[in-house]
Amino acid sequence: MQDQARLFGRGQILGTFRETSELSAAFLSEGEACLALPVEDAAPAVAKLIRTIHERVDMDLWVWGYGGGPDDLVTLSDARAHLPGLDDAFTGAGEDEVIALLALLTAFGGNDPRVLSRRASALLGSHAPGSIHFPLAMRTGPTGVAHRVLTFRAHGGEDRSFWAADRTLGVRFRFDRSGATFRAHHPVIQEELEQRCAEDGIDLR
C-alpha cells in the first residue's frame, strides 16, 4: 500500500485502554436499524447514507473489516510478530487486493493454495490458507462504498460478516447473511440516519 497507515488494527480504532470501553460501547448491536434489503441491494443504500454523513459533518475516514466490528480485530504489532511478510504483502496493493488479503487474515480458507497470488503467498509464508486468524481492517474514504460492499462479500462469502465504522462519531454499518444494519452511538445521529432512510425510500424492518 502506498499509505501503510491504511492498514488498521485494534489499537488504531479502539485507542488506548482507557478509551476502549467507551469506544467499544459505540459499536454494540443493541438499537441497530435493519435495512429491509439483501446485502447486494443494500450496497447503494449504505453508500447513500455514508455520503449523507460526509456531507453533514465532513466525516471522511471510514474503517472496514471482516467480523462483527472493531472488537474482533487484533493489534498490528501482534499480526506483524506472527506474519513477517505482512507489510510486504500489502505494500502497493490496490483496494480489491487488500480486501482479498483481509479475508485470508480472518482464516478464510477458500483459496486453492496452488493458485495463491504472490501477495497471498508473501502474507501467509509457511502457513496454510485458513490456518491463521489475525483479523485487521483497512482505512478508506466515503466514496466507492457500493463496490466495496460487494467486494467484501465476494472475497468473504455469504457466511462471513463484515463492517464499516467511523470511530469519531461511533457509527457502524454491519453486513451479514441476513442483510445490513446500522447503529450510531449518539441517538441524534441515529435518528437523523433513520429519517434520511424514510426520505430516500430506504425501507427499514
C-alpha positions as CSV (number, residue, x, y, z in Angstrom):
1,M,0.0,0.0,0.0
2,Q,1.2,3.5,-0.7
3,D,-0.1,4.6,2.7
4,Q,0.8,1.9,5.3
5,A,-1.5,3.6,7.9
6,R,-4.3,2.4,5.7
7,L,-4.0,-1.0,7.4
8,F,-5.6,-0.8,10.9
9,G,-5.5,-3.0,13.9
10,R,-7.5,-2.9,17.2
11,G,-5.4,-0.2,18.7
12,Q,-5.8,2.3,15.8
13,I,-9.6,2.1,16.1
14,L,-10.3,1.5,19.8
15,G,-7.4,3.5,21.1
16,T,-5.8,3.2,24.5
17,F,-7.0,1.0,27.3
18,R,-8.8,4.0,28.9
19,E,-10.7,4.7,25.7
20,T,-11.5,1.1,24.8
21,S,-14.6,0.6,27.0
22,E,-16.3,3.8,25.7
23,L,-15.5,3.2,22.0
24,S,-16.4,-0.5,22.2
25,A,-19.8,0.6,23.6
26,A,-20.3,2.7,20.5
27,F,-20.3,-0.5,18.3
28,L,-22.8,-2.6,20.3
29,S,-25.7,-4.3,18.4
30,E,-28.5,-3.0,20.6
31,G,-30.6,-0.5,18.8
32,E,-29.4,-1.3,15.3
33,A,-31.7,-0.3,12.4
34,C,-32.1,-3.1,9.9
35,L,-32.4,-2.4,6.2
36,A,-35.2,-4.4,4.6
37,L,-32.8,-5.4,1.7
38,P,-30.4,-8.2,0.9
39,V,-26.7,-7.2,1.1
40,E,-26.4,-6.8,-2.7
41,D,-29.4,-4.4,-2.8
42,A,-28.3,-2.7,0.4
43,A,-25.0,-1.6,-1.0
44,P,-26.2,1.5,-2.8
45,A,-28.4,2.4,0.1
46,V,-25.5,2.3,2.5
47,A,-23.4,4.3,0.1
48,K,-26.1,7.0,0.2
49,L,-26.1,7.0,4.0
50,I,-22.3,7.3,4.2
51,R,-22.4,10.1,1.7
52,T,-25.0,11.8,3.8
53,I,-22.8,11.6,6.9
54,H,-19.9,13.0,4.8
55,E,-22.0,15.9,3.6
56,R,-23.4,16.6,7.0
57,V,-20.3,16.5,9.2
58,D,-17.5,16.1,6.7
59,M,-16.6,12.7,8.1
60,D,-14.3,11.1,5.5
61,L,-12.4,8.4,7.5
62,W,-14.0,5.0,7.5
63,V,-12.6,1.7,8.6
64,W,-13.7,-1.7,7.1
65,G,-13.0,-5.2,8.2
66,Y,-14.4,-8.7,8.5
67,G,-16.2,-9.8,11.6
68,G,-18.8,-8.0,13.7
69,G,-16.9,-4.9,14.5
70,P,-13.6,-3.4,15.7
71,D,-13.6,-5.5,18.9
72,D,-12.9,-8.5,16.7
73,L,-9.5,-7.1,15.5
74,V,-6.0,-8.0,16.6
75,T,-3.3,-5.4,17.0
76,L,-1.0,-4.6,14.1
77,S,2.0,-5.5,16.3
78,D,0.7,-8.9,17.1
79,A,-0.1,-9.6,13.4
80,R,3.4,-8.4,12.4
81,A,5.0,-10.6,15.0
82,H,3.4,-13.8,13.6
83,L,3.4,-12.8,10.0
84,P,6.8,-11.4,8.9
85,G,5.6,-10.8,5.4
86,L,2.6,-8.7,6.4
87,D,3.8,-5.3,5.3
88,D,5.4,-6.5,2.1
89,A,2.2,-8.3,1.1
90,F,0.1,-5.1,1.5
91,T,2.7,-2.6,0.0
92,G,1.4,-1.1,-3.2
93,A,-1.8,-3.3,-3.2
94,G,-5.0,-2.0,-4.8
95,E,-8.2,-2.0,-2.8
96,D,-9.6,-5.2,-4.1
97,E,-6.2,-6.9,-3.4
98,V,-6.3,-5.5,0.2
99,I,-9.8,-6.9,0.7
100,A,-8.7,-10.3,-0.5
101,L,-5.8,-10.3,1.9
102,L,-8.0,-9.2,4.8
103,A,-10.2,-12.2,4.0
104,L,-7.2,-14.5,4.3
105,L,-6.2,-13.0,7.6
106,T,-9.6,-13.9,9.0
107,A,-8.9,-17.6,8.4
108,F,-10.9,-17.8,5.2
109,G,-9.5,-20.9,3.6
110,G,-11.4,-20.9,0.3
111,N,-8.4,-20.3,-1.9
112,D,-6.7,-23.2,-3.5
113,P,-3.1,-23.0,-2.3
114,R,-1.9,-23.8,-5.8
115,V,-3.4,-20.6,-7.2
116,L,-2.5,-18.2,-4.4
117,S,-1.4,-14.7,-5.6
118,R,2.1,-13.5,-5.0
119,R,0.8,-11.2,-2.3
120,A,-1.2,-14.0,-0.6
121,S,1.9,-16.2,-0.6
122,A,4.0,-13.4,0.9
123,L,1.4,-12.9,3.6
124,L,0.9,-16.5,4.6
125,G,4.6,-17.6,4.4
126,S,4.6,-21.1,5.7
127,H,1.0,-21.0,6.9
128,A,-1.7,-22.9,5.0
129,P,-4.8,-20.9,3.9
130,G,-7.3,-21.0,6.7
131,S,-4.8,-21.8,9.4
132,I,-4.3,-18.3,10.7
133,H,-6.6,-15.8,12.4
134,F,-5.3,-12.3,12.6
135,P,-8.2,-10.0,11.5
136,L,-7.2,-6.5,10.6
137,A,-9.0,-3.6,8.9
138,M,-8.5,-1.1,6.1
139,R,-8.9,2.7,6.1
140,T,-10.9,4.3,3.3
141,G,-12.8,7.4,2.4
142,P,-16.5,8.0,1.9
143,T,-16.6,7.0,-1.8
144,G,-16.7,3.7,-3.6
145,V,-18.9,2.2,-0.9
146,A,-21.3,0.1,-3.0
147,H,-18.4,-1.6,-4.9
148,R,-16.6,-2.2,-1.6
149,V,-19.6,-3.9,0.0
150,L,-19.8,-6.3,-3.0
151,T,-16.0,-6.9,-3.0
152,F,-16.0,-7.8,0.7
153,R,-18.9,-10.2,0.1
154,A,-17.2,-11.7,-2.9
155,H,-14.0,-12.5,-1.0
156,G,-15.6,-13.5,2.3
157,G,-18.6,-15.4,1.0
158,E,-22.1,-15.2,2.3
159,D,-21.3,-16.6,5.8
160,R,-18.6,-14.1,6.7
161,S,-19.9,-10.9,8.2
162,F,-18.1,-7.6,7.7
163,W,-18.5,-4.0,8.8
164,A,-17.7,-0.3,8.2
165,A,-17.2,2.1,11.1
166,D,-16.3,5.6,11.9
167,R,-14.7,5.8,15.3
168,T,-15.1,9.5,15.7
169,L,-18.9,9.6,15.5
170,G,-19.4,6.0,16.7
171,V,-21.3,4.9,13.6
172,R,-21.1,1.3,12.4
173,F,-22.7,-0.5,9.4
174,R,-22.7,-4.2,9.6
175,F,-23.3,-6.8,6.9
176,D,-24.1,-10.4,7.2
177,R,-26.1,-13.2,5.5
178,S,-29.4,-11.6,6.6
179,G,-28.6,-8.1,5.2
180,A,-27.3,-4.8,6.5
181,T,-27.8,-2.8,9.8
182,F,-26.5,0.4,11.1
183,R,-26.1,2.0,14.6
184,A,-24.9,5.4,15.7
185,H,-23.6,5.8,19.2
186,H,-25.3,9.2,19.6
187,P,-29.2,8.9,19.4
188,V,-29.5,12.2,17.5
189,I,-27.3,10.8,14.7
190,Q,-29.2,7.5,14.7
191,E,-32.5,9.4,14.4
192,E,-31.1,11.5,11.5
193,L,-30.0,8.4,9.7
194,E,-33.3,6.7,10.1
195,Q,-35.1,9.9,9.0
196,R,-32.9,10.0,5.9
197,C,-33.9,6.4,5.1
198,A,-37.5,7.5,5.2
199,E,-36.9,10.5,3.0
200,D,-34.9,8.5,0.4
201,G,-37.3,5.5,0.3
202,I,-34.9,3.1,2.1
203,D,-37.2,0.7,3.9
204,L,-36.3,-0.5,7.4
205,R,-37.6,-3.6,9.1
